[in-house]
Amino acid sequence: MSITNPQVIDIWAIPVWEPDNVVLYISDHLEWGGETEQGEHLQLLQDKLNTYVAFIESGEIYTKIPNALGKHPIIRINGLYELPEQGEFFLDRVAQTLKEVGIGFEFVLDANEEIRNM
């Protein structure tokens, strides 16, 4: 399970330290590379995010994760590589859009375990 399989929810959790949230994780192990690779990477992220948003907005989240009812959904990307400028811009826009529909969004750089609230 990873960013390369856009139709799958990688992993979800209701962390004990965040009991009011249900966190849907995206595992992003890909390097960003040059401009062409960055565009492809962003497309993979967009496709994966669309699956996650549809999972939440359709209510499927509550049939697959009954304990999610009444919890705040958060999409958290666990990235292995630091975001390039183009990636930061894209994820900032994603965060703004998701906030408007009541979905939290974070990017976590696994290498440093640094959470970046978007």
N, CA and C atoms as a LAMMPS dump frame, in Angstrom:
ITEM: TIMESTEP
0
ITEM: NUMBER OF ATOMS
354
ITEM: BOX BOUNDS ff ff ff
-5.0000000000000000e+02 5.0000000000000000e+02
-5.0000000000000000e+02 5.0000000000000000e+02
-5.0000000000000000e+02 5.0000000000000000e+02
ITEM: ATOMS id mol type element x y z
1 1 1 N 0.836 -1.179 0
2 1 2 C 0 0 0
3 1 3 C 0.878 1.237 0
4 2 1 N 0.589 2.126 -0.912
5 2 2 C 1.352 3.37 -0.977
6 2 3 C 0.683 4.32 -1.949
7 3 1 N 1.344 5.41 -2.161
8 3 2 C 0.863 6.434 -3.08
9 3 3 C 0.661 5.882 -4.494
10 4 1 N 1.377 4.824 -4.833
11 4 2 C 1.287 4.269 -6.182
12 4 3 C 0.03 3.437 -6.403
13 5 1 N -0.744 3.185 -5.359
14 5 2 C -2.01 2.471 -5.49
15 5 3 C -3.123 3.422 -5.085
16 6 1 N -3.625 4.217 -6.05
17 6 2 C -4.53 5.314 -5.709
18 6 3 C -5.918 4.894 -5.223
19 7 1 N -6.32 3.672 -5.437
20 7 2 C -7.674 3.258 -5.078
21 7 3 C -7.783 2.622 -3.697
22 8 1 N -6.688 2.648 -2.923
23 8 2 C -6.66 1.967 -1.63
24 8 3 C -6.392 2.97 -0.517
25 9 1 N -7.142 2.836 0.597
26 9 2 C -6.83 3.588 1.806
27 9 3 C -5.685 2.829 2.47
28 10 1 N -4.522 3.472 2.579
29 10 2 C -3.319 2.781 3.058
30 10 3 C -3.502 2.245 4.477
31 11 1 N -3.844 3.116 5.393
32 11 2 C -4.022 2.713 6.789
33 11 3 C -4.846 3.786 7.489
34 12 1 N -5.557 3.394 8.497
35 12 2 C -6.315 4.346 9.3
36 12 3 C -6.127 4.003 10.765
37 13 1 N -6.372 5.001 11.613
38 13 2 C -6.244 4.785 13.052
39 13 3 C -7.061 5.82 13.804
40 14 1 N -7.462 5.442 15.009
41 14 2 C -8.009 6.387 15.973
42 14 3 C -6.989 6.384 17.114
43 15 1 N -5.986 7.265 17.01
44 15 2 C -4.896 7.243 17.991
45 15 3 C -5.391 7.555 19.402
46 16 1 N -4.839 6.867 20.399
47 16 2 C -5.243 7.107 21.784
48 16 3 C -4.918 8.541 22.209
49 17 1 N -3.905 9.156 21.612
50 17 2 C -3.545 10.53 21.938
51 17 3 C -4.37 11.546 21.133
52 18 1 N -5.207 11.043 20.21
53 18 2 C -6.108 11.887 19.43
54 18 3 C -7.484 11.214 19.374
55 19 1 N -8.133 10.969 20.497
56 19 2 C -9.352 10.162 20.502
57 19 3 C -10.542 10.789 19.78
58 20 1 N -10.47 12.083 19.493
59 20 2 C -11.567 12.74 18.779
60 20 3 C -11.369 12.72 17.271
61 21 1 N -10.273 12.117 16.819
62 21 2 C -9.937 12.104 15.399
63 21 3 C -9.871 10.683 14.849
64 22 1 N -10.183 10.564 13.573
65 22 2 C -9.858 9.349 12.83
66 22 3 C -8.855 9.796 11.769
67 23 1 N -7.688 9.181 11.781
68 23 2 C -6.596 9.598 10.901
69 23 3 C -6.447 8.577 9.776
70 24 1 N -6.509 9.087 8.553
71 24 2 C -6.309 8.263 7.356
72 24 3 C -4.93 8.602 6.811
73 25 1 N -4.066 7.612 6.76
74 25 2 C -2.67 7.831 6.381
75 25 3 C -2.433 7.516 4.902
76 26 1 N -1.609 8.346 4.285
77 26 2 C -1.098 8.09 2.941
78 26 3 C 0.404 7.895 3.08
79 27 1 N 0.898 6.802 2.574
80 27 2 C 2.323 6.512 2.631
81 27 3 C 2.972 6.944 1.317
82 28 1 N 3.843 7.946 1.412
83 28 2 C 4.509 8.492 0.223
84 28 3 C 6.018 8.269 0.339
85 29 1 N 6.495 7.25 -0.348
86 29 2 C 7.905 6.863 -0.29
87 29 3 C 8.701 7.359 -1.497
88 30 1 N 8.059 8.067 -2.411
89 30 2 C 8.713 8.45 -3.664
90 30 3 C 9.564 9.709 -3.53
91 31 1 N 10.675 9.725 -4.243
92 31 2 C 11.5 10.926 -4.335
93 31 3 C 10.801 11.92 -5.257
94 32 1 N 11.15 13.189 -5.118
95 32 2 C 10.503 14.215 -5.932
96 32 3 C 11.193 14.431 -7.27
97 33 1 N 12.489 14.291 -7.342
98 33 2 C 13.202 14.407 -8.615
99 33 3 C 13.083 15.775 -9.252
100 34 1 N 13.206 15.774 -10.593
101 34 2 C 13.136 17.014 -11.364
102 34 3 C 11.705 17.451 -11.606
103 35 1 N 11.545 18.458 -12.435
104 35 2 C 10.237 19.058 -12.683
105 35 3 C 9.232 18.053 -13.244
106 36 1 N 9.659 17.212 -14.182
107 36 2 C 8.762 16.221 -14.766
108 36 3 C 8.317 15.211 -13.714
109 37 1 N 9.277 14.72 -12.932
110 37 2 C 8.954 13.753 -11.884
111 37 3 C 8.055 14.375 -10.826
112 38 1 N 8.274 15.659 -10.531
113 38 2 C 7.435 16.339 -9.554
114 38 3 C 5.985 16.399 -10.023
115 39 1 N 5.804 16.67 -11.298
116 39 2 C 4.445 16.699 -11.85
117 39 3 C 3.766 15.347 -11.746
118 40 1 N 4.508 14.289 -12.045
119 40 2 C 3.959 12.929 -11.935
120 40 3 C 3.646 12.589 -10.483
121 41 1 N 4.538 12.988 -9.587
122 41 2 C 4.358 12.746 -8.164
123 41 3 C 3.102 13.463 -7.662
124 42 1 N 2.946 14.716 -8.064
125 42 2 C 1.769 15.484 -7.663
126 42 3 C 0.487 14.854 -8.195
127 43 1 N 0.529 14.318 -9.395
128 43 2 C -0.654 13.658 -9.956
129 43 3 C -1.012 12.416 -9.135
130 44 1 N 0.008 11.653 -8.738
131 44 2 C -0.239 10.487 -7.887
132 44 3 C -0.861 10.908 -6.555
133 45 1 N -0.335 11.981 -5.972
134 45 2 C -0.895 12.483 -4.72
135 45 3 C -2.338 12.936 -4.895
136 46 1 N -2.6 13.647 -5.971
137 46 2 C -3.957 14.126 -6.225
138 46 3 C -4.928 12.961 -6.379
139 47 1 N -4.532 11.943 -7.121
140 47 2 C -5.392 10.775 -7.311
141 47 3 C -5.668 10.082 -5.977
142 48 1 N -4.627 9.943 -5.165
143 48 2 C -4.768 9.288 -3.866
144 48 3 C -5.657 10.127 -2.948
145 49 1 N -5.425 11.429 -2.911
146 49 2 C -6.244 12.314 -2.081
147 49 3 C -7.705 12.284 -2.503
148 50 1 N -7.957 12.233 -3.798
149 50 2 C -9.341 12.153 -4.282
150 50 3 C -10.032 10.9 -3.761
151 51 1 N -9.311 9.792 -3.708
152 51 2 C -9.87 8.549 -3.162
153 51 3 C -10.209 8.722 -1.695
154 52 1 N -9.316 9.342 -0.943
155 52 2 C -9.538 9.538 0.489
156 52 3 C -10.726 10.465 0.74
157 53 1 N -10.802 11.549 -0.01
158 53 2 C -11.905 12.495 0.161
159 53 3 C -13.233 11.824 -0.189
160 54 1 N -13.26 11.061 -1.261
161 54 2 C -14.482 10.344 -1.639
162 54 3 C -14.873 9.339 -0.562
163 55 1 N -13.909 8.677 0.037
164 55 2 C -14.133 7.72 1.121
165 55 3 C -14.817 8.409 2.302
166 56 1 N -14.374 9.617 2.606
167 56 2 C -14.956 10.377 3.72
168 56 3 C -16.322 10.94 3.338
169 57 1 N -16.379 11.659 2.217
170 57 2 C -17.61 12.365 1.843
171 57 3 C -18.763 11.433 1.488
172 58 1 N -18.453 10.25 0.996
173 58 2 C -19.516 9.302 0.644
174 58 3 C -20.118 8.619 1.868
175 59 1 N -19.43 8.725 2.996
176 59 2 C -19.874 8.038 4.208
177 59 3 C -19.343 6.621 4.315
178 60 1 N -18.611 6.184 3.299
179 60 2 C -18.034 4.843 3.339
180 60 3 C -17.129 4.678 4.56
181 61 1 N -16.53 5.768 5.005
182 61 2 C -15.674 5.728 6.186
183 61 3 C -16.407 5.11 7.371
184 62 1 N -17.713 5.378 7.484
185 62 2 C -18.476 4.904 8.64
186 62 3 C -18.903 3.449 8.513
187 63 1 N -18.97 2.944 7.281
188 63 2 C -19.267 1.517 7.124
189 63 3 C -17.996 0.685 7.299
190 64 1 N -16.873 1.223 6.856
191 64 2 C -15.599 0.505 6.979
192 64 3 C -14.967 0.689 8.36
193 65 1 N -15.224 1.852 8.973
194 65 2 C -14.654 2.177 10.284
195 65 3 C -15.794 2.681 11.175
196 66 1 N -16.617 1.792 11.7
197 66 2 C -17.77 2.232 12.493
198 66 3 C -17.407 3.151 13.664
199 67 1 N -16.244 2.964 14.261
200 67 2 C -15.822 3.819 15.378
201 67 3 C -15.482 5.241 14.944
202 68 1 N -15.477 5.511 13.642
203 68 2 C -15.165 6.85 13.145
204 68 3 C -16.344 7.809 13.301
205 69 1 N -17.516 7.257 13.532
206 69 2 C -18.712 8.091 13.661
207 69 3 C -18.523 9.103 14.793
208 70 1 N -18.722 10.374 14.46
209 70 2 C -18.568 11.443 15.442
210 70 3 C -17.144 11.941 15.616
211 71 1 N -16.213 11.383 14.876
212 71 2 C -14.808 11.791 14.982
213 71 3 C -14.442 12.711 13.807
214 72 1 N -13.455 13.543 14.025
215 72 2 C -12.978 14.47 12.998
216 72 3 C -11.994 13.751 12.076
217 73 1 N -12.281 13.709 10.769
218 73 2 C -11.345 13.043 9.857
219 73 3 C -10.126 13.916 9.544
220 74 1 N -8.976 13.273 9.559
221 74 2 C -7.723 13.939 9.195
222 74 3 C -7.013 13.048 8.179
223 75 1 N -6.564 13.644 7.097
224 75 2 C -5.724 12.94 6.133
225 75 3 C -4.287 13.344 6.447
226 76 1 N -3.451 12.354 6.693
227 76 2 C -2.057 12.614 7.054
228 76 3 C -1.142 11.898 6.063
229 77 1 N -0.35 12.678 5.341
230 77 2 C 0.624 12.101 4.418
231 77 3 C 1.931 11.891 5.166
232 78 1 N 2.413 10.667 5.159
233 78 2 C 3.732 10.365 5.698
234 78 3 C 4.693 10.331 4.524
235 79 1 N 5.457 11.406 4.368
236 79 2 C 6.388 11.519 3.259
237 79 3 C 7.799 11.163 3.684
238 80 1 N 8.501 10.488 2.819
239 80 2 C 9.877 10.112 3.106
240 80 3 C 10.865 11.213 2.718
241 81 1 N 10.457 12.076 1.777
242 81 2 C 11.346 13.123 1.28
243 81 3 C 10.726 14.505 1.464
244 82 1 N 11.583 15.459 1.722
245 82 2 C 11.149 16.838 1.912
246 82 3 C 10.421 17.352 0.674
247 83 1 N 9.413 18.168 0.905
248 83 2 C 8.624 18.715 -0.195
249 83 3 C 9.401 19.77 -0.973
250 84 1 N 9.338 19.721 -2.292
251 84 2 C 9.881 20.825 -3.091
252 84 3 C 8.866 21.975 -3.053
253 85 1 N 9.244 23.107 -3.571
254 85 2 C 8.37 24.281 -3.566
255 85 3 C 7.02 23.979 -4.223
256 86 1 N 7.047 23.298 -5.349
257 86 2 C 5.815 22.964 -6.062
258 86 3 C 4.919 22.06 -5.2
259 87 1 N 5.519 21.139 -4.468
260 87 2 C 4.766 20.253 -3.584
261 87 3 C 4.152 21.01 -2.419
262 88 1 N 4.9 21.945 -1.843
263 88 2 C 4.372 22.759 -0.746
264 88 3 C 3.183 23.59 -1.21
265 89 1 N 3.302 24.19 -2.376
266 89 2 C 2.216 24.994 -2.918
267 89 3 C 0.964 24.133 -3.116
268 90 1 N 1.142 22.975 -3.7
269 90 2 C 0.017 22.067 -3.95
270 90 3 C -0.644 21.649 -2.637
271 91 1 N 0.154 21.221 -1.671
272 91 2 C -0.414 20.737 -0.415
273 91 3 C -1.042 21.862 0.404
274 92 1 N -0.531 23.078 0.302
275 92 2 C -1.177 24.217 0.958
276 92 3 C -2.581 24.436 0.392
277 93 1 N -2.701 24.333 -0.918
278 93 2 C -4.02 24.493 -1.558
279 93 3 C -4.958 23.359 -1.178
280 94 1 N -4.416 22.138 -1.111
281 94 2 C -5.214 20.983 -0.679
282 94 3 C -5.729 21.231 0.733
283 95 1 N -4.844 21.684 1.619
284 95 2 C -5.221 21.925 3.011
285 95 3 C -6.341 22.946 3.113
286 96 1 N -6.257 24.017 2.338
287 96 2 C -7.299 25.051 2.354
288 96 3 C -8.634 24.476 1.889
289 97 1 N -8.599 23.709 0.829
290 97 2 C -9.819 23.118 0.277
291 97 3 C -10.437 22.13 1.267
292 98 1 N -9.611 21.28 1.862
293 98 2 C -10.132 20.292 2.804
294 98 3 C -10.674 20.946 4.071
295 99 1 N -10.029 21.997 4.514
296 99 2 C -10.499 22.709 5.702
297 99 3 C -11.924 23.223 5.482
298 100 1 N -12.196 23.678 4.275
299 100 2 C -13.524 24.208 3.95
300 100 3 C -14.619 23.158 4.05
301 101 1 N -14.249 21.885 3.893
302 101 2 C -15.246 20.809 3.984
303 101 3 C -15.107 20.006 5.283
304 102 1 N -14.317 20.525 6.227
305 102 2 C -14.233 19.916 7.536
306 102 3 C -13.304 18.72 7.659
307 103 1 N -12.326 18.631 6.774
308 103 2 C -11.355 17.544 6.821
309 103 3 C -9.99 18.133 7.161
310 104 1 N -9.347 17.587 8.201
311 104 2 C -8.01 18.036 8.563
312 104 3 C -6.982 17.471 7.603
313 105 1 N -5.828 18.119 7.546
314 105 2 C -4.78 17.683 6.625
315 105 3 C -3.413 17.993 7.213
316 106 1 N -2.508 17.025 7.146
317 106 2 C -1.148 17.198 7.636
318 106 3 C -0.166 16.476 6.727
319 107 1 N 1.034 16.997 6.688
320 107 2 C 2.146 16.324 6.027
321 107 3 C 3.186 16.03 7.095
322 108 1 N 3.625 14.789 7.191
323 108 2 C 4.637 14.386 8.16
324 108 3 C 5.854 13.908 7.397
325 109 1 N 6.985 14.549 7.652
326 109 2 C 8.237 14.122 7.036
327 109 3 C 8.806 13.015 7.901
328 110 1 N 8.698 11.782 7.426
329 110 2 C 9.104 10.62 8.215
330 110 3 C 10.565 10.662 8.629
331 111 1 N 11.41 11.196 7.773
332 111 2 C 12.839 11.203 8.07
333 111 3 C 13.124 11.911 9.393
334 112 1 N 12.372 12.961 9.678
335 112 2 C 12.578 13.734 10.906
336 112 3 C 11.393 13.643 11.862
337 113 1 N 10.367 12.89 11.471
338 113 2 C 9.131 12.811 12.236
339 113 3 C 8.613 14.206 12.559
340 114 1 N 8.718 15.093 11.592
341 114 2 C 8.28 16.463 11.758
342 114 3 C 6.885 16.607 11.166
343 115 1 N 5.918 16.982 12.001
344 115 2 C 4.552 17.171 11.53
345 115 3 C 4.396 18.599 11.056
346 116 1 N 3.893 18.734 9.863
347 116 2 C 3.618 20.043 9.32
348 116 3 C 2.117 20.157 9.159
349 117 1 N 1.482 20.884 10.074
350 117 2 C 0.057 21.115 9.953
351 117 3 C -0.159 22.069 8.803
352 118 1 N -1.003 21.657 7.894
353 118 2 C -1.21 22.445 6.691
354 118 3 C -2.355 23.429 6.887
